Amino acid sequence: MDTPGIDVEYVAQLARLEIAPEAMPKLRSDMAAIVGYIAELQEVDVEGVEPTAYAVPLSNVWREDSAGESFPRGDMLANAPALVDDTLIKVPQVLPGEGIN
């Protein structure tokens, strides 16, 4: 399906993309298929269908915020890769030059 109205070079320029010349026919074909699919969707009768942004209704699920039992500190720190003074979790350096050992 080749649609001469689709200017792949122009679309690539708008998107600031460099596209190899050998990829142009495939992209033109893919874009034509997308445009064809959109045209097909425009033929669907949507009379009486309420517009929606989601396929399923969304609602927040709230639970009561209440204090409960916390995990033992020793059990939680046992999962840490390394500790500093048995209180802080030591993680690998992220930014160079921080110099904290």
Residue, then its C-alpha position, 0 to 999 in steps of 0.5 A: m500500500d503506497t500512498p503518494g501523499i505521505d512525505v516521509e522526508y518532511v515528517a522526518q524533518l519535523a521530528r528532527l530524525e535522520i532516516a536512511p534512504e533505504a528505510m523510506p519505502k518501509l516507513r512510507s508503507d507503515m505510515a500509509a497503513i496507519v493512516g488507513y487504519i485511522a480512516e477505517l476508525q472514522e467510519v465506525d458509528v459512535e452515536g450514543v457512545e460517551p467519550t472516555a479517556y480510559a477503557v475502564p472506569l478509574s477510581n481511587v481506592w482509599r484505606e484508613d491511614s492507621a498506625g500499625e506494627s513496624f518491622p524490627r529494625g534489625d530485620m530491615l537493616a539485614n537487607a542492606p548491602a552495607l551499614v555505616d555505624d550500624t545505623l545508616i545504609k551505605v550505597p554505591q557512590v552515585l556522583p563522582g567526587e562526593g568523597i564519603n566512604 
